[in-house]
Amino acid sequence: MNSFEQSLFANMKSFDLDVPAETVSRLGEYYSLLTRWNDRLHLVAPCTPEEFAVRHILESLMLLKHLPTNARVADIGSGGGLPIIPCLIARPDLHATLIESSQKKSVFLREATRRFHATIIARPFEQVDPPPVGFVTCRALDQFMQKLPALIEWAPEGSSLLLFGGETLREELRKAKVNSEAFLIPQSEKRFLFLATD
């Protein structure tokens, strides 16, 4: 077992997750694919396998308890596929639309999602009609705070937003008069997953 997989097993309990060994192996395949592409495309900032397992994979999997069976999700600014690809690996019932403005990164996303219910759209979300989804996720969109009001406006009526951020995001959601619930990310002191609803 490599250090990435060891770190997943060692830390999943603190995230209240129980990921089967088969899924851990598939997450390892995704990590290997991403690291092969990362030098060319800068999909994620450089980090150790152990950090990637916790900071990127386990944090992304926090979404799962908020997504019902067969949920339809739009992931905005997907980049390297976080948070949605780990969720698709763990829950193949999910249907996802990944919206990524970079053409180059969207090529990686197509490669990484070939076996899943996934559609890739290589355009900024502002230029895309919202797909019929119940959830909108966003983890690392460029200029996120500036684009947040547009994202809230863009989200389909009745959908929930699942957003990663800190106190600044909490304040912006409050200013936008969006109801939200914050879940502290394990092993961090001031980063949260926000579940926001109209």
Secondary structure, DSSP 4 states (H G I P E B T S, - for coil): --HHHHHHHHHGGGGT----HHHHHHHHHHHHHHHHHHHHH--S----HHHIIIIIIIHHHGGGGGS-TT-EEEEES-TTTTTHHHHHHH-TT-EEEEE-S-HHHHHHHHHHTTTSEEEEE-S-GGGSPPPS-SEEEESS-TTHHHHHHHHHHHSPTT-EEEEEE-HHHHHHHHHTT-EEEEEEPTT-SS-EEEEEE-
